[in-house]
Amino acid sequence: MLSTKKLKRRPKHFQNFTGLTVVQFDELLATLEPAYERLERERKLAKERKRSLGAGRKYHSAVSERLLLTLMYYRLYVSQMLLGYLFNLDDSSVSREIQTRMLPALLEVLPVPVQQELLLSDPQEKQRAKRIGSLEELLKKHPEFEDILIDATEQEVRKPKDKLVRKQRYSGKRKKHTLKTQVLVSNRRILHLSKHVPGSVNDLTVLRASGVLKQLPNSPTVRVDRGYEGIDLEHPELAIQKPIRAQRNHPLTSFGKVYNQVMSSLRIEVEHVLAHTQKYRLLADIYRGRIARYDDTFLAIAGLTNFRVANNLSW
């Protein structure tokens, strides 16, 4: 049976399996444990729960083992059956631990990005309360985030059975069925994540629907790629920088090529941050989980990425 104590004896393996050093894991665990126990008590005292408090089977594994299990799932994205074998749990217990118990606690203690509803989203869907309520509030608290980088990332999902959903999720760019998420990055940290949209929606539509440009003060420099053509004309109050696009019968000049190279070097930070999130195989491989849980899982991994970069659990 795998245990935290046993794995800590090999720090390099521990970091490869979880994405965190032993010191970072212990810091996260110390903050997470009280939140985990409080959320569990609230869940057991909920009105819809039929069992009284204290009824039911008792957990035989500590919170540290459950956190280790969850981080290994995100980092390695192995089957829940294998994790159950390693931690002496059945498959259903592994799933409940990761999704029902550990995920809400992680979202509460990690420096997760702001996530607000898209204009494309269902208005009836409830928004999860966050410690930082809006991007505007976050930027006021951290004026050092001066250069804002915006990009969108796509992740492949399994081919949907429904014909309409299959058509909506097909990305002409990736030639696969994908989910698209927009990210805002500054100082190597993820500040904002959009809700996911089908892969067929273009990046510019997601940016308009997110409304994040309206929340930015006039001082930051906003850098985008070629996919956001015309957004600078829609927001003249912002300092938006984007590459120069060649047009028919008007190829790029030498100045345009040099300018685009400079822009690429300034925007490479967002690519590096996305690469860091994809070190967690759950965001790099074909997503096998429920689509309804995708946004929260992405938030948790983005929070882990921010924690690794800033080495701080608070914004």
Backbone bond lengths (Angstrom), bond angles and torsions (degrees), N, CA, C in turn:
res aa  C-N    CA-C-N  psi(-1)  N-CA   C-N-CA  omega(-1)  CA-C   N-CA-C  phi
1 M - - - 1.466 - - 1.527 110.28 -
2 L 1.307 116.79 131.33 1.463 121.67 -179.89 1.525 109.34 -78.40
3 S 1.315 116.84 142.21 1.463 121.07 178.96 1.520 109.47 -141.77
4 T 1.323 115.01 159.81 1.466 121.01 177.78 1.519 111.16 -61.82
5 K 1.319 116.31 -44.05 1.465 121.39 -179.06 1.519 110.94 -59.90
6 K 1.331 116.69 -42.86 1.469 121.22 -178.36 1.531 110.78 -67.90
7 L 1.343 116.68 -42.56 1.463 120.09 -176.83 1.523 111.75 -71.79
8 K 1.330 117.95 -29.42 1.466 120.62 179.93 1.523 112.45 -65.65
9 R 1.309 117.11 -18.53 1.463 119.81 177.58 1.529 111.33 -68.98
10 R 1.309 116.83 -17.80 1.475 122.19 177.22 1.523 108.33 -122.25
11 P 1.346 117.41 83.23 1.467 121.39 -173.98 1.524 114.01 -56.65
12 K 1.341 116.79 -36.44 1.461 118.97 -179.37 1.522 110.57 -66.41
13 H 1.326 116.79 -43.15 1.464 120.09 176.37 1.528 110.39 -64.26
14 F 1.328 116.63 -38.79 1.466 120.85 179.88 1.522 110.62 -59.24
15 Q 1.335 116.98 -45.11 1.458 120.49 -179.28 1.526 111.12 -69.13
16 N 1.329 117.59 -37.92 1.457 120.37 178.63 1.529 112.02 -66.65
17 F 1.322 116.53 -33.66 1.464 120.76 -177.24 1.529 112.74 -81.65
18 T 1.349 117.78 -29.20 1.467 120.87 -173.12 1.521 114.19 -115.13
19 G 1.334 117.52 -21.35 1.461 120.37 -175.00 1.513 113.00 86.23
20 L 1.332 118.60 -4.97 1.462 123.11 179.84 1.522 110.49 -121.64
21 T 1.321 115.89 150.46 1.454 119.34 171.78 1.535 108.69 -74.00
22 V 1.312 116.86 167.79 1.463 120.70 178.34 1.525 110.44 -60.97
23 V 1.333 117.37 -41.39 1.470 121.40 179.86 1.525 110.39 -63.34
24 Q 1.342 117.38 -45.17 1.465 120.82 178.73 1.525 111.43 -63.97
25 F 1.326 116.62 -39.16 1.462 120.65 178.41 1.530 110.36 -61.39
26 D 1.327 117.01 -45.60 1.465 120.73 -179.19 1.530 111.25 -64.50
27 E 1.333 116.69 -37.56 1.465 120.21 178.13 1.528 110.61 -65.95
28 L 1.317 116.02 -43.79 1.463 120.33 177.99 1.524 110.98 -63.66
29 L 1.320 116.51 -43.56 1.464 121.06 -178.81 1.527 111.50 -61.43
30 A 1.341 116.91 -42.18 1.464 120.56 -178.72 1.522 111.53 -62.60
31 T 1.335 117.17 -35.57 1.469 120.66 178.98 1.523 111.36 -81.02
32 L 1.317 115.73 -34.22 1.461 120.64 -173.89 1.525 113.05 -75.97
33 E 1.330 117.65 -35.89 1.463 120.64 -171.63 1.531 113.27 -58.24
34 P 1.350 119.68 -47.07 1.477 118.43 177.53 1.533 112.61 -62.68
35 A 1.344 116.41 -40.09 1.467 119.75 179.38 1.526 110.94 -65.37
36 Y 1.332 116.05 -40.91 1.469 120.94 178.99 1.526 110.75 -60.70
37 E 1.327 117.30 -46.74 1.463 121.04 -178.05 1.526 111.62 -67.41
38 R 1.347 116.95 -36.49 1.465 119.63 178.00 1.523 111.42 -66.93
39 L 1.341 117.05 -43.95 1.460 120.76 179.02 1.525 111.61 -64.84
40 E 1.335 116.25 -35.92 1.461 119.64 177.23 1.528 110.73 -66.01
41 R 1.320 117.08 -39.84 1.460 120.22 178.60 1.528 110.60 -65.47
42 E 1.333 116.29 -41.69 1.465 119.81 178.17 1.523 111.01 -63.47
43 R 1.327 116.17 -39.42 1.470 119.62 178.99 1.515 111.39 -64.42
44 K 1.315 116.81 -40.15 1.460 120.45 -178.02 1.528 112.48 -75.49
45 L 1.337 117.15 -20.04 1.461 120.74 178.24 1.526 112.43 -94.83
46 A 1.336 116.61 2.37 1.468 120.22 -179.34 1.524 110.73 -62.30
47 K 1.336 115.81 148.17 1.465 121.16 -175.87 1.519 112.47 -62.92
48 E 1.335 116.30 -35.99 1.466 119.14 -176.64 1.523 113.12 -75.08
49 R 1.335 117.15 -11.13 1.466 119.67 178.84 1.526 109.64 -76.68
50 K 1.330 117.30 130.80 1.461 122.57 -176.42 1.524 111.91 -86.40
51 R 1.320 117.86 -30.90 1.459 120.61 180.00 1.515 110.79 -78.88
52 S 1.314 115.28 147.51 1.460 119.97 176.60 1.520 110.04 -77.69
53 L 1.330 115.78 162.60 1.456 120.78 -179.93 1.532 110.36 -61.65
54 G 1.315 116.61 128.52 1.454 121.53 -179.62 1.514 113.78 97.67
55 A 1.349 117.03 -12.66 1.464 120.05 178.51 1.522 110.21 -79.75
56 G 1.315 116.17 164.44 1.456 121.22 179.02 1.515 112.31 92.37
57 R 1.329 114.17 176.64 1.461 119.43 -178.29 1.526 111.33 -69.35
58 K 1.298 116.04 147.17 1.469 122.43 177.89 1.525 109.50 -91.06
59 Y 1.339 115.78 144.10 1.463 120.58 177.70 1.527 109.70 -69.74
60 H 1.314 116.03 135.45 1.459 118.41 177.48 1.518 112.42 -101.59
61 S 1.350 117.00 -1.09 1.468 120.08 178.55 1.524 109.61 -117.10
62 A 1.320 116.15 145.60 1.465 121.65 -178.70 1.528 110.60 -74.58
63 V 1.337 115.11 166.00 1.467 120.06 178.57 1.524 110.36 -60.73
64 S 1.332 117.64 -33.48 1.465 120.90 179.32 1.527 111.23 -61.67
65 E 1.339 117.67 -39.27 1.460 120.91 179.45 1.524 110.40 -69.32
66 R 1.326 116.68 -36.66 1.458 120.39 -179.66 1.530 111.19 -70.82
67 L 1.340 116.24 -36.24 1.466 119.64 175.18 1.520 110.14 -66.61
68 L 1.313 117.61 -42.53 1.461 121.36 177.78 1.523 110.80 -59.58
69 L 1.321 116.98 -44.09 1.462 121.68 178.91 1.530 110.65 -59.06
70 T 1.345 116.65 -45.44 1.467 120.94 -177.80 1.521 111.53 -65.19
71 L 1.335 117.12 -44.58 1.461 120.44 -179.60 1.524 111.30 -65.06
72 M 1.325 117.38 -37.58 1.465 120.31 177.04 1.519 111.10 -65.98
73 Y 1.320 117.13 -34.81 1.471 120.31 177.10 1.522 110.42 -65.17
74 Y 1.325 117.33 -44.94 1.463 120.47 178.77 1.528 111.47 -66.04
75 R 1.311 116.12 -43.02 1.465 120.88 -172.90 1.528 111.98 -74.88
76 L 1.323 117.31 -45.36 1.469 121.45 -173.48 1.523 112.75 -99.53
77 Y 1.330 117.03 -24.42 1.476 124.58 -179.29 1.533 111.54 51.80
78 V 1.314 115.14 45.34 1.462 121.09 174.50 1.521 107.97 -83.24
79 S 1.321 116.86 170.39 1.461 120.47 -178.22 1.525 110.55 -69.22
80 Q 1.315 115.49 151.30 1.461 120.35 178.13 1.525 111.20 -66.98
81 M 1.319 116.48 -25.03 1.463 120.10 176.32 1.526 110.40 -64.77
82 L 1.343 116.55 -41.80 1.466 120.05 178.58 1.522 110.86 -66.84
83 L 1.332 117.39 -41.59 1.458 120.17 177.90 1.526 110.93 -63.07
84 G 1.326 115.92 -39.33 1.460 119.11 176.92 1.514 111.99 -61.63
85 Y 1.328 116.20 -38.56 1.469 120.61 177.88 1.532 110.76 -65.96
86 L 1.339 116.48 -41.32 1.467 120.39 -177.99 1.526 112.26 -69.65
87 F 1.352 116.65 -32.98 1.466 120.03 -175.83 1.527 112.52 -109.27
88 N 1.321 116.57 11.27 1.468 121.35 176.32 1.534 111.54 59.86
89 L 1.339 116.09 48.48 1.459 123.11 178.22 1.517 109.25 -130.69
90 D 1.319 117.31 156.94 1.461 119.17 173.53 1.523 109.48 -85.20
91 D 1.339 116.98 165.05 1.461 121.95 -173.36 1.529 112.35 -58.56
92 S 1.336 116.63 -43.83 1.459 119.84 -177.24 1.531 111.39 -65.16
93 S 1.315 117.85 -34.62 1.464 121.27 177.97 1.521 110.90 -67.02
94 V 1.331 116.37 -38.43 1.464 120.62 177.91 1.527 110.16 -62.75
95 S 1.329 116.61 -45.72 1.458 120.95 -179.29 1.526 111.41 -63.40
96 R 1.331 117.27 -45.91 1.466 120.10 179.61 1.521 111.63 -63.58
97 E 1.326 116.19 -37.83 1.462 119.53 -179.34 1.516 111.27 -64.52
98 I 1.323 116.74 -46.67 1.467 120.82 -176.34 1.525 111.15 -69.41
99 Q 1.334 117.38 -49.71 1.458 121.36 -170.39 1.525 113.64 -86.47
100 T 1.322 118.06 -40.50 1.463 121.09 -171.87 1.522 112.88 -91.11
101 R 1.316 117.37 -36.59 1.466 120.04 -173.24 1.525 113.21 -103.49
102 M 1.330 117.04 -51.55 1.458 119.82 -171.56 1.530 112.63 -79.15
103 L 1.329 118.19 -38.80 1.459 120.65 -176.86 1.527 112.86 -59.58
104 P 1.345 120.68 -48.41 1.476 118.98 177.53 1.528 113.25 -59.85
105 A 1.336 116.86 -36.20 1.467 119.73 179.48 1.527 110.86 -68.08
106 L 1.312 117.24 -41.27 1.463 120.54 178.26 1.528 111.32 -62.92
107 L 1.325 116.76 -41.42 1.464 120.32 -179.98 1.532 111.32 -65.00
108 E 1.309 116.49 -24.96 1.468 119.68 -179.35 1.523 112.44 -81.80
109 V 1.318 118.74 -33.15 1.467 119.96 -172.39 1.530 113.33 -102.94
110 L 1.322 118.68 -21.36 1.466 120.57 -177.89 1.529 111.13 -82.40
111 P 1.341 118.32 156.01 1.475 121.34 174.85 1.526 110.50 -77.96
112 V 1.332 115.04 70.93 1.459 120.05 -175.98 1.524 110.02 -75.48
113 P 1.328 118.85 151.71 1.461 120.90 177.24 1.526 111.29 -67.83
114 V 1.319 115.21 163.89 1.460 120.92 171.78 1.524 107.84 -69.91
115 Q 1.322 116.14 141.22 1.469 120.02 175.13 1.517 108.60 -140.67
116 Q 1.328 115.95 117.58 1.456 121.61 -179.74 1.520 109.68 -118.43
117 E 1.330 115.30 166.41 1.458 119.55 -177.03 1.524 110.89 -68.60
118 L 1.317 116.17 139.55 1.452 121.21 169.61 1.520 109.50 -77.21
119 L 1.319 116.81 153.41 1.458 119.48 173.81 1.524 111.01 -65.30
120 L 1.360 116.15 -18.24 1.455 120.60 179.09 1.525 111.45 -83.89
121 S 1.335 118.41 -10.05 1.449 121.98 -172.26 1.519 111.37 -80.34
122 D 1.314 115.07 166.13 1.451 122.20 175.97 1.532 108.59 -69.71
123 P 1.338 119.20 120.25 1.465 120.24 -177.59 1.522 113.19 -66.31
124 Q 1.341 117.77 -17.27 1.450 120.47 179.72 1.522 112.13 -80.41
125 E 1.334 117.14 -14.31 1.459 119.79 -178.38 1.517 110.01 -69.94
126 K 1.322 116.94 133.45 1.457 121.42 -178.25 1.525 110.33 -80.34
127 Q 1.312 115.27 140.02 1.466 120.86 178.50 1.522 109.82 -92.46
128 R 1.304 116.24 131.70 1.461 120.68 179.30 1.532 109.67 -70.95
129 A 1.308 115.53 135.55 1.465 120.52 178.80 1.520 109.68 -72.45
130 K 1.327 116.52 134.71 1.455 121.78 -178.85 1.528 109.27 -121.31
131 R 1.304 116.56 158.93 1.457 120.46 177.02 1.523 110.33 -64.89
132 I 1.324 118.02 -37.81 1.463 123.34 172.87 1.525 106.47 -104.08
133 G 1.327 117.11 114.86 1.461 119.85 -169.81 1.506 114.71 -80.30
134 S 1.335 118.87 -27.85 1.457 120.42 -176.43 1.523 109.59 -149.32
135 L 1.329 114.68 162.88 1.458 120.21 177.65 1.520 110.73 -64.20
136 E 1.321 116.31 -37.84 1.466 120.80 179.00 1.531 110.80 -60.38
137 E 1.322 116.32 -42.47 1.472 121.19 178.18 1.520 111.30 -64.61
138 L 1.342 116.31 -40.66 1.463 120.30 179.93 1.518 111.43 -64.57
139 L 1.329 117.84 -42.19 1.470 121.31 -178.92 1.525 111.84 -70.45
140 K 1.323 117.18 -29.80 1.464 119.52 175.59 1.527 110.61 -69.03
141 K 1.327 115.62 -37.03 1.462 119.99 179.83 1.516 111.37 -73.05
142 H 1.342 117.08 -29.48 1.465 121.26 -178.03 1.536 109.66 -126.36
143 P 1.322 118.29 80.31 1.472 120.32 179.60 1.522 113.05 -67.42
144 E 1.347 117.33 -9.80 1.473 119.04 179.11 1.526 112.55 -71.61
145 F 1.341 117.33 -14.42 1.469 120.36 176.94 1.525 108.34 -79.80
146 E 1.317 116.74 84.86 1.466 121.66 -173.61 1.523 112.73 -93.34
147 D 1.313 117.88 -41.35 1.465 121.55 -178.49 1.529 108.66 -100.28
148 I 1.339 116.41 118.29 1.457 122.61 -178.22 1.525 108.83 -104.09
149 L 1.315 116.78 124.97 1.462 122.33 178.37 1.519 108.88 -109.23
150 I 1.317 117.26 129.61 1.470 122.58 -177.12 1.522 109.49 -118.64
151 D 1.306 115.84 132.49 1.464 121.05 176.89 1.523 108.29 -155.51
152 A 1.319 115.93 169.18 1.466 121.91 177.39 1.522 108.65 -125.27
153 T 1.311 116.01 144.01 1.456 121.68 178.83 1.524 109.21 -123.06
154 E 1.315 116.08 146.99 1.460 121.66 179.85 1.521 110.01 -119.98
155 Q 1.324 115.51 142.77 1.462 120.75 175.99 1.525 109.17 -126.84
156 E 1.307 114.65 135.45 1.458 119.79 -179.41 1.522 110.76 -71.20
157 V 1.325 115.50 140.18 1.462 122.14 174.78 1.528 108.52 -123.31
158 R 1.316 115.39 168.44 1.456 119.15 178.52 1.525 110.60 -66.87
159 K 1.303 117.27 150.10 1.462 121.91 -177.31 1.523 110.14 -63.72
160 P 1.343 117.63 119.50 1.475 119.64 -178.67 1.527 111.60 -66.23
161 K 1.317 115.26 149.74 1.469 120.09 177.97 1.526 111.44 -78.24
162 D 1.334 116.44 -35.39 1.456 120.86 -179.49 1.535 110.41 -71.22
163 K 1.314 116.90 131.91 1.470 121.46 -174.75 1.519 111.74 -64.27
164 L 1.343 117.87 -42.89 1.460 120.80 -178.98 1.523 110.95 -65.60
165 V 1.336 116.92 -46.11 1.476 121.19 178.95 1.522 110.16 -63.06
166 R 1.315 116.11 -38.40 1.472 120.50 178.67 1.527 110.33 -60.92
167 K 1.322 116.48 -41.32 1.472 120.71 179.62 1.522 110.86 -68.23
168 Q 1.344 116.76 -40.71 1.466 120.43 -177.83 1.526 112.02 -66.69
169 R 1.316 116.57 -37.39 1.466 119.92 -175.61 1.523 113.39 -86.23
170 Y 1.310 117.92 -3.38 1.468 118.83 -178.69 1.523 109.68 -78.15
171 S 1.318 115.72 121.84 1.461 122.41 179.81 1.519 109.54 -94.93
172 G 1.333 116.60 117.48 1.459 120.20 177.66 1.521 112.12 -66.34
173 K 1.325 116.55 -26.44 1.462 120.73 179.00 1.515 111.45 -73.66
174 R 1.332 116.75 -45.30 1.460 121.67 -177.25 1.535 112.73 -89.88
175 K 1.336 116.86 -16.45 1.474 121.53 -176.07 1.526 111.31 60.11
176 K 1.339 115.08 34.47 1.462 121.62 179.78 1.519 108.09 -146.08
177 H 1.322 116.56 170.11 1.458 121.83 173.43 1.531 107.59 -87.07
178 T 1.317 116.40 122.11 1.463 120.02 -171.34 1.522 111.51 -137.82
179 L 1.336 114.69 165.38 1.453 124.37 166.41 1.523 107.30 -113.54
180 K 1.319 116.24 138.66 1.469 120.97 -176.94 1.523 109.79 -112.72
181 T 1.337 115.73 137.58 1.459 122.65 178.38 1.523 109.09 -133.84
182 Q 1.318 116.09 133.13 1.463 120.79 177.98 1.515 109.96 -92.37
183 V 1.340 116.66 138.80 1.466 121.97 -179.52 1.525 109.83 -124.85
184 L 1.332 115.27 143.81 1.461 122.51 170.81 1.521 107.48 -115.43
185 V 1.321 116.28 128.59 1.463 122.00 -174.00 1.517 109.37 -126.98
186 S 1.329 115.13 142.33 1.468 121.57 171.68 1.516 108.05 -154.15
187 N 1.323 116.71 139.13 1.472 121.71 -179.05 1.525 111.67 52.01
188 R 1.318 116.99 39.52 1.470 125.03 177.45 1.526 113.31 66.03
189 R 1.337 117.22 14.39 1.460 120.28 177.82 1.526 110.71 -117.71
190 I 1.313 115.86 146.68 1.460 121.83 179.52 1.520 107.75 -86.22
191 L 1.333 116.49 116.27 1.460 121.27 -177.08 1.525 112.59 -91.95
192 H 1.314 116.64 -32.63 1.462 120.21 -173.10 1.524 109.30 -148.31
193 L 1.329 115.26 139.65 1.460 122.38 172.77 1.520 108.41 -125.74
194 S 1.315 116.50 135.52 1.459 118.69 173.44 1.522 109.67 -82.36
195 K 1.319 116.52 163.51 1.453 119.74 166.68 1.527 107.72 -65.78
196 H 1.328 116.82 153.67 1.465 118.72 -179.15 1.523 110.38 -71.39
197 V 1.322 114.80 152.03 1.465 122.52 173.88 1.529 107.71 -131.32
198 P 1.328 117.76 161.76 1.474 118.97 176.94 1.522 111.56 -60.47
199 G 1.322 116.42 151.91 1.460 121.48 -176.09 1.507 115.03 -63.00
200 S 1.346 118.07 -17.97 1.467 120.34 -178.84 1.523 112.68 -76.95
201 V 1.337 118.10 -15.75 1.469 121.42 180.00 1.524 108.79 -76.27
202 N 1.339 116.60 130.98 1.467 118.54 -177.28 1.522 111.60 -79.30
203 D 1.325 115.39 161.17 1.467 122.10 -173.48 1.524 112.54 -60.36
204 L 1.335 117.02 -38.79 1.458 120.91 -177.31 1.527 111.28 -65.61
205 T 1.322 117.09 -38.10 1.468 121.52 177.56 1.529 110.32 -64.12
206 V 1.332 116.62 -41.28 1.470 120.32 178.94 1.525 110.24 -63.46
207 L 1.329 116.96 -42.14 1.467 120.59 -179.47 1.526 110.87 -63.20
208 R 1.329 116.97 -43.24 1.458 119.61 178.70 1.527 111.38 -64.85
209 A 1.329 116.31 -41.58 1.464 120.53 -177.73 1.523 112.06 -69.50
210 S 1.332 117.30 -29.80 1.469 120.23 -178.79 1.523 112.00 -70.67
211 G 1.339 117.45 -29.82 1.451 121.24 179.41 1.517 115.02 69.31
212 V 1.340 117.43 15.72 1.468 119.18 -174.63 1.528 112.47 -70.67
213 L 1.327 117.68 -28.97 1.460 119.29 -178.43 1.522 111.19 -65.93
214 K 1.325 117.21 -28.09 1.464 120.44 178.79 1.529 111.48 -74.30
215 Q 1.335 116.94 -17.29 1.470 120.78 -179.79 1.522 112.60 -92.30
216 L 1.332 117.35 -6.46 1.460 120.09 -177.12 1.516 110.38 -84.90
217 P 1.330 117.84 137.33 1.467 119.17 170.85 1.524 109.94 -67.22
218 N 1.307 116.42 167.39 1.465 120.22 -174.90 1.524 113.46 -74.44
219 S 1.344 117.91 -12.67 1.455 119.80 -173.56 1.536 115.08 -79.59
220 P 1.369 121.61 -38.03 1.465 118.67 -174.09 1.527 112.96 -66.66
221 T 1.323 114.63 151.03 1.459 121.18 170.94 1.524 108.01 -89.65
222 V 1.320 116.43 128.73 1.470 122.15 -178.38 1.520 107.62 -108.39
223 R 1.337 116.26 124.30 1.469 120.86 -179.39 1.526 109.50 -115.33
224 V 1.322 115.47 129.46 1.462 121.80 -179.55 1.524 108.54 -131.02
225 D 1.344 116.34 171.32 1.459 119.53 179.65 1.530 110.95 -99.74
226 R 1.320 116.82 -169.63 1.461 121.47 -174.47 1.526 113.32 -65.87
227 G 1.323 117.42 -19.82 1.456 120.03 -177.15 1.514 114.59 -71.25
228 Y 1.339 117.42 -9.03 1.462 121.06 -176.05 1.530 110.73 -107.90
229 E 1.295 117.73 40.95 1.463 122.79 -178.00 1.529 110.51 -61.69
230 G 1.327 115.58 128.61 1.468 121.57 176.72 1.507 114.76 94.20
231 I 1.336 118.16 -9.51 1.466 119.51 -176.93 1.527 111.02 -68.33
232 D 1.344 117.31 -26.75 1.470 120.12 178.62 1.523 111.30 -68.24
233 L 1.332 117.29 -30.12 1.466 120.68 178.34 1.525 111.17 -74.38
234 E 1.342 116.86 -29.48 1.461 120.88 179.33 1.524 111.77 -75.99
235 H 1.357 116.68 -24.07 1.466 120.79 -178.47 1.528 109.29 -130.50
236 P 1.331 117.50 71.64 1.480 119.31 -178.84 1.521 112.90 -67.87
237 E 1.336 117.61 -16.29 1.467 120.40 -179.48 1.522 112.25 -74.45
238 L 1.355 117.53 -14.30 1.457 121.57 -178.42 1.529 110.57 -104.09
239 A 1.319 115.38 150.77 1.474 121.07 176.01 1.528 107.96 -87.80
240 I 1.322 116.09 83.91 1.462 121.45 -177.29 1.530 109.30 -96.60
241 Q 1.317 115.82 125.61 1.459 121.40 178.29 1.525 109.07 -113.21
242 K 1.322 116.12 134.24 1.460 121.50 178.78 1.517 109.18 -146.60
243 P 1.329 117.84 157.37 1.463 120.28 179.37 1.525 111.96 -64.22
244 I 1.323 114.74 157.47 1.460 121.18 176.07 1.527 108.34 -84.47
245 R 1.322 116.74 132.05 1.464 120.82 -179.60 1.521 110.07 -99.66
246 A 1.312 115.08 137.13 1.467 119.40 174.05 1.523 109.02 -72.87
247 Q 1.347 116.66 144.89 1.454 121.89 179.07 1.521 109.62 -120.76
248 R 1.318 115.31 166.02 1.462 119.55 -179.67 1.539 109.96 -58.82
249 N 1.318 114.27 129.61 1.471 122.62 -178.80 1.540 112.89 65.77
250 H 1.321 116.71 8.84 1.457 120.61 176.91 1.528 109.15 -135.38
251 P 1.334 117.47 76.56 1.472 119.94 -179.93 1.521 110.62 -68.04
252 L 1.327 114.76 164.74 1.458 119.94 179.82 1.526 110.94 -65.30
253 T 1.317 115.36 138.30 1.462 120.63 174.54 1.529 108.87 -80.66
254 S 1.305 116.26 172.99 1.461 120.78 177.12 1.526 110.60 -61.08
255 F 1.329 115.94 -39.15 1.466 119.74 177.34 1.530 110.28 -63.48
256 G 1.337 116.91 -42.37 1.458 120.86 -179.83 1.520 112.31 -61.75
257 K 1.326 116.80 -39.52 1.470 120.53 178.96 1.526 111.37 -66.22
258 V 1.340 115.92 -42.85 1.468 119.54 178.45 1.522 109.98 -65.51
259 Y 1.327 116.56 -41.63 1.470 120.81 179.69 1.528 110.53 -60.99
260 N 1.310 116.78 -42.97 1.466 120.40 -179.78 1.536 111.66 -65.88
261 Q 1.324 115.96 -35.32 1.462 118.97 176.74 1.529 111.01 -64.66
262 V 1.333 115.89 -41.05 1.468 120.31 177.88 1.525 110.04 -64.07
263 M 1.331 116.62 -43.50 1.461 120.74 179.06 1.524 111.08 -61.55
264 S 1.330 116.80 -40.73 1.464 120.34 179.15 1.523 111.19 -63.65
265 S 1.328 116.37 -39.74 1.471 119.40 179.47 1.523 111.70 -67.39
266 L 1.338 116.83 -30.63 1.464 120.57 178.58 1.525 111.44 -78.03
267 R 1.329 116.37 -28.33 1.466 120.51 -177.75 1.526 112.96 -92.29
268 I 1.321 118.19 -4.58 1.467 120.12 -175.72 1.528 111.43 -63.14
269 E 1.337 116.73 -21.15 1.464 120.33 -178.86 1.526 111.71 -60.27
270 V 1.335 117.06 -40.20 1.463 119.31 -178.85 1.524 110.90 -67.63
271 E 1.330 116.80 -33.33 1.466 120.21 176.47 1.523 110.40 -67.19
272 H 1.328 116.44 -38.92 1.466 119.84 178.36 1.532 110.73 -65.12
273 V 1.333 116.99 -41.11 1.465 120.22 -179.92 1.526 110.29 -64.38
274 L 1.322 117.23 -43.47 1.472 120.18 177.87 1.525 110.83 -63.19
275 A 1.326 116.50 -36.18 1.468 119.88 176.88 1.526 110.61 -64.56
276 H 1.344 116.94 -35.88 1.465 120.50 177.99 1.530 110.47 -65.38
277 T 1.338 117.47 -41.89 1.462 119.09 178.85 1.525 110.75 -64.08
278 Q 1.333 116.79 -32.98 1.459 119.88 -177.49 1.524 113.19 -81.31
279 K 1.340 116.73 -0.87 1.456 118.26 168.27 1.518 110.27 -67.71
280 Y 1.325 115.46 -22.36 1.462 120.38 168.59 1.523 106.51 -82.24
281 R 1.327 115.95 110.56 1.461 121.24 -170.29 1.524 112.78 -60.91
282 L 1.328 117.51 -19.29 1.454 119.46 178.31 1.526 111.08 -61.16
283 L 1.341 117.68 -31.15 1.459 121.24 178.71 1.522 112.88 -95.68
284 A 1.315 117.93 -2.53 1.466 121.00 -178.28 1.520 111.96 -106.51
285 D 1.329 117.43 -35.81 1.463 121.13 -179.14 1.527 110.14 -84.40
286 I 1.316 116.64 -178.47 1.461 120.82 173.86 1.525 108.50 -66.48
287 Y 1.328 116.60 125.69 1.462 120.40 -177.76 1.525 109.59 -71.93
288 R 1.345 116.18 125.24 1.462 121.17 -175.25 1.526 112.68 -107.29
289 G 1.332 117.49 -9.10 1.462 120.32 -173.59 1.513 113.04 -83.37
290 R 1.333 114.65 -173.97 1.451 120.41 177.32 1.523 110.19 -72.08
291 I 1.330 115.84 136.44 1.461 120.55 -178.60 1.531 110.38 -63.39
292 A 1.337 117.67 -32.98 1.465 121.12 -179.00 1.526 112.09 -62.63
293 R 1.333 117.87 -22.73 1.462 121.37 -179.10 1.525 112.41 -97.93
294 Y 1.309 117.90 -0.37 1.464 120.91 -172.42 1.529 111.73 -63.61
295 D 1.338 117.17 -45.93 1.466 120.47 -175.51 1.525 112.10 -63.26
296 D 1.332 116.62 -44.87 1.459 119.68 179.92 1.523 111.48 -65.40
297 T 1.334 116.41 -38.18 1.463 119.61 178.72 1.526 110.84 -65.99
298 F 1.333 116.77 -41.83 1.470 120.98 176.91 1.529 109.52 -61.26
299 L 1.343 117.22 -41.44 1.467 120.77 178.58 1.524 111.24 -59.82
300 A 1.334 116.11 -44.66 1.465 119.74 -178.61 1.526 111.09 -62.68
301 I 1.330 117.38 -42.79 1.459 120.69 -179.72 1.527 110.49 -69.21
302 A 1.332 117.38 -37.09 1.471 120.23 174.75 1.527 110.42 -63.17
303 G 1.340 116.87 -38.36 1.459 120.46 176.11 1.515 112.26 -63.99
304 L 1.337 116.68 -40.13 1.467 120.56 176.03 1.523 110.87 -63.77
305 T 1.335 116.71 -39.47 1.466 120.94 178.34 1.526 110.71 -64.04
306 N 1.338 116.60 -43.88 1.474 119.92 176.98 1.520 111.24 -62.10
307 F 1.322 116.32 -40.14 1.464 120.92 179.50 1.522 110.91 -63.15
308 R 1.328 116.75 -41.95 1.464 120.57 179.95 1.526 111.16 -64.48
309 V 1.337 116.65 -37.45 1.467 120.41 -177.05 1.524 111.11 -75.56
310 A 1.344 116.47 -50.54 1.460 120.83 -174.64 1.520 113.15 -86.94
311 N 1.356 115.98 -16.96 1.466 121.57 -176.61 1.530 110.72 54.98
312 N 1.328 114.74 39.95 1.457 121.39 -177.92 1.523 108.02 -147.06
313 L 1.330 116.59 136.70 1.457 120.83 -178.22 1.520 113.86 -90.25
314 S 1.313 118.38 1.03 1.453 120.47 179.43 1.523 109.32 -126.44
315 W 1.328 115.30 153.55 1.453 119.83 177.05 1.525 109.97 -74.03
